[in-house]
Amino acid sequence: MDIPLSEAKAAVRNQFQRNAQVKDPRVVDMLVEKGYMDLEETLLQHKQRSHLQRTFTGYIEPKGANRKRVLRGATIDEQFARGY
C-alpha cells in the first residue's frame, strides 16, 4: 500500500487513543492480544487490501450499499472507482 509512514503511524496511534479510557486489566489484556493477532494476520498477508484500508480511516469512506452507488453526473473515472 502506498500510504505515507506518518499517516500509518497516526492511524495506529488513533487505535490506541480510542481505547485509552479502558481500565479493566482483563479488557486491556484482551485488546493487546487482539492487536497481536491483527499484526500477525497482516504480516502473514491474511488480510486483503480493503481490510487494511479500513484500518486507515479516510481511505474508504462509503459503507455498505453506498460504496457502489454512483451519483448523477459522475464521471467515468468516478464510476470505475466505485466498482472495486
C-alpha atoms as an extended CHARMM CRD file, in Angstrom:
* protein
*
        84  EXT
         1         1  MET       CA              0.0000000000        0.0000000000        0.0000000000  PROA      1               0.0000000000
         2         2  ASP       CA              1.2160000000        3.4360000000       -0.8040000000  PROA      2               0.0000000000
         3         3  ILE       CA              0.3770000000        5.1990000000        2.4600000000  PROA      3               0.0000000000
         4         4  PRO       CA              2.8900000000        7.6170000000        3.9600000000  PROA      4               0.0000000000
         5         5  LEU       CA              4.5290000000        6.3090000000        7.1180000000  PROA      5               0.0000000000
         6         6  SER       CA              3.3440000000        9.3170000000        9.1330000000  PROA      6               0.0000000000
         7         7  GLU       CA             -0.3080000000        8.5700000000        8.2580000000  PROA      7               0.0000000000
         8         8  ALA       CA              0.1060000000        4.8880000000        9.1130000000  PROA      8               0.0000000000
         9         9  LYS       CA              1.5900000000        5.7810000000       12.4930000000  PROA      9               0.0000000000
        10        10  ALA       CA             -1.2290000000        8.2580000000       13.1230000000  PROA      10              0.0000000000
        11        11  ALA       CA             -3.8300000000        5.5610000000       12.3480000000  PROA      11              0.0000000000
        12        12  VAL       CA             -2.2210000000        3.1220000000       14.7870000000  PROA      12              0.0000000000
        13        13  ARG       CA             -1.9630000000        5.8590000000       17.4160000000  PROA      13              0.0000000000
        14        14  ASN       CA             -5.6460000000        6.6010000000       16.8740000000  PROA      14              0.0000000000
        15        15  GLN       CA             -6.4860000000        2.9620000000       17.6220000000  PROA      15              0.0000000000
        16        16  PHE       CA             -4.6960000000        3.2720000000       20.9640000000  PROA      16              0.0000000000
        17        17  GLN       CA             -6.3830000000        6.5610000000       21.7870000000  PROA      17              0.0000000000
        18        18  ARG       CA             -9.8550000000        5.1480000000       21.0620000000  PROA      18              0.0000000000
        19        19  ASN       CA             -9.2940000000        2.6350000000       23.8730000000  PROA      19              0.0000000000
        20        20  ALA       CA             -7.4830000000        4.9580000000       26.2970000000  PROA      20              0.0000000000
        21        21  GLN       CA            -10.4190000000        5.0240000000       28.7460000000  PROA      21              0.0000000000
        22        22  VAL       CA            -10.2950000000        1.2380000000       29.3220000000  PROA      22              0.0000000000
        23        23  LYS       CA             -9.0690000000        0.4890000000       32.8570000000  PROA      23              0.0000000000
        24        24  ASP       CA            -10.0840000000       -3.1480000000       33.4400000000  PROA      24              0.0000000000
        25        25  PRO       CA             -6.8930000000       -5.2560000000       33.2130000000  PROA      25              0.0000000000
        26        26  ARG       CA             -8.7580000000       -8.1810000000       31.6230000000  PROA      26              0.0000000000
        27        27  VAL       CA            -10.0760000000       -5.9570000000       28.8430000000  PROA      27              0.0000000000
        28        28  VAL       CA             -6.6380000000       -4.3740000000       28.3570000000  PROA      28              0.0000000000
        29        29  ASP       CA             -5.0990000000       -7.8530000000       28.0210000000  PROA      29              0.0000000000
        30        30  MET       CA             -7.7790000000       -8.8170000000       25.5010000000  PROA      30              0.0000000000
        31        31  LEU       CA             -7.1320000000       -5.6680000000       23.4270000000  PROA      31              0.0000000000
        32        32  VAL       CA             -3.3790000000       -6.3250000000       23.4620000000  PROA      32              0.0000000000
        33        33  GLU       CA             -3.9380000000       -9.9110000000       22.2850000000  PROA      33              0.0000000000
        34        34  LYS       CA             -6.2940000000       -8.6870000000       19.5630000000  PROA      34              0.0000000000
        35        35  GLY       CA             -3.6190000000       -6.2190000000       18.4530000000  PROA      35              0.0000000000
        36        36  TYR       CA             -1.0400000000       -9.0040000000       18.2190000000  PROA      36              0.0000000000
        37        37  MET       CA             -3.4800000000      -11.1370000000       16.2160000000  PROA      37              0.0000000000
        38        38  ASP       CA             -4.1660000000       -8.2620000000       13.8010000000  PROA      38              0.0000000000
        39        39  LEU       CA             -0.4450000000       -7.6600000000       13.3760000000  PROA      39              0.0000000000
        40        40  GLU       CA              0.2500000000      -11.3270000000       12.7350000000  PROA      40              0.0000000000
        41        41  GLU       CA             -2.5800000000      -11.6010000000       10.1970000000  PROA      41              0.0000000000
        42        42  THR       CA             -1.2550000000       -8.5240000000        8.4240000000  PROA      42              0.0000000000
        43        43  LEU       CA              2.3220000000       -9.7670000000        8.3270000000  PROA      43              0.0000000000
        44        44  LEU       CA              1.2470000000      -13.2030000000        7.0650000000  PROA      44              0.0000000000
        45        45  GLN       CA             -0.8190000000      -11.4410000000        4.3800000000  PROA      45              0.0000000000
        46        46  HSD       CA             -4.1230000000      -12.9940000000        5.5010000000  PROA      46              0.0000000000
        47        47  LYS       CA             -5.7770000000       -9.5910000000        5.2360000000  PROA      47              0.0000000000
        48        48  GLN       CA             -6.8640000000       -8.1850000000        1.9220000000  PROA      48              0.0000000000
        49        49  ARG       CA             -6.1570000000       -4.6480000000        0.7910000000  PROA      49              0.0000000000
        50        50  SER       CA             -9.6510000000       -3.4440000000        1.7040000000  PROA      50              0.0000000000
        51        51  HSD       CA             -9.2230000000       -4.7690000000        5.2580000000  PROA      51              0.0000000000
        52        52  LEU       CA             -6.0560000000       -2.7490000000        5.6650000000  PROA      52              0.0000000000
        53        53  GLN       CA             -7.6250000000        0.3320000000        4.1330000000  PROA      53              0.0000000000
        54        54  ARG       CA            -10.4190000000        0.2070000000        6.7080000000  PROA      54              0.0000000000
        55        55  THR       CA             -7.7590000000        0.4770000000        9.4010000000  PROA      55              0.0000000000
        56        56  PHE       CA             -6.5640000000        3.7430000000        7.8990000000  PROA      56              0.0000000000
        57        57  THR       CA             -9.6530000000        5.9080000000        8.2850000000  PROA      57              0.0000000000
        58        58  GLY       CA            -10.4160000000        8.1560000000        5.3730000000  PROA      58              0.0000000000
        59        59  TYR       CA             -9.2330000000        5.7510000000        2.6850000000  PROA      59              0.0000000000
        60        60  ILE       CA            -12.6260000000        4.0360000000        2.3080000000  PROA      60              0.0000000000
        61        61  GLU       CA            -15.4000000000        6.4600000000        3.1170000000  PROA      61              0.0000000000
        62        62  PRO       CA            -18.5800000000        4.8390000000        1.7460000000  PROA      62              0.0000000000
        63        63  LYS       CA            -20.0430000000        1.9370000000        3.7190000000  PROA      63              0.0000000000
        64        64  GLY       CA            -22.3220000000       -0.9090000000        2.6520000000  PROA      64              0.0000000000
        65        65  ALA       CA            -24.5970000000       -0.3240000000       -0.3120000000  PROA      65              0.0000000000
        66        66  ASN       CA            -23.4380000000        3.2950000000       -0.6620000000  PROA      66              0.0000000000
        67        67  ARG       CA            -19.9860000000        2.0450000000       -1.6290000000  PROA      67              0.0000000000
        68        68  LYS       CA            -21.1170000000        1.1370000000       -5.1630000000  PROA      68              0.0000000000
        69        69  ARG       CA            -23.7650000000        3.8110000000       -5.6220000000  PROA      69              0.0000000000
        70        70  VAL       CA            -22.9310000000        6.1790000000       -8.4570000000  PROA      70              0.0000000000
        71        71  LEU       CA            -24.1430000000        9.7480000000       -8.1810000000  PROA      71              0.0000000000
        72        72  ARG       CA            -25.8880000000       11.5390000000      -11.0350000000  PROA      72              0.0000000000
        73        73  GLY       CA            -23.3930000000       13.3050000000      -13.2640000000  PROA      73              0.0000000000
        74        74  ALA       CA            -20.4460000000       11.1690000000      -12.1080000000  PROA      74              0.0000000000
        75        75  THR       CA            -17.5280000000       10.9630000000      -14.4980000000  PROA      75              0.0000000000
        76        76  ILE       CA            -16.4400000000        7.6370000000      -15.9460000000  PROA      76              0.0000000000
        77        77  ASP       CA            -13.4270000000        7.6140000000      -13.6050000000  PROA      77              0.0000000000
        78        78  GLU       CA            -15.6890000000        8.0280000000      -10.5780000000  PROA      78              0.0000000000
        79        79  GLN       CA            -17.9050000000        5.2110000000      -11.8190000000  PROA      79              0.0000000000
        80        80  PHE       CA            -14.9560000000        2.8480000000      -12.1800000000  PROA      80              0.0000000000
        81        81  ALA       CA            -13.5450000000        3.9000000000       -8.7930000000  PROA      81              0.0000000000
        82        82  ARG       CA            -16.7780000000        2.7720000000       -7.0750000000  PROA      82              0.0000000000
        83        83  GLY       CA            -16.6270000000       -0.6840000000       -8.6420000000  PROA      83              0.0000000000
        84        84  TYR       CA            -13.6070000000       -2.0230000000       -6.7830000000  PROA      84              0.0000000000
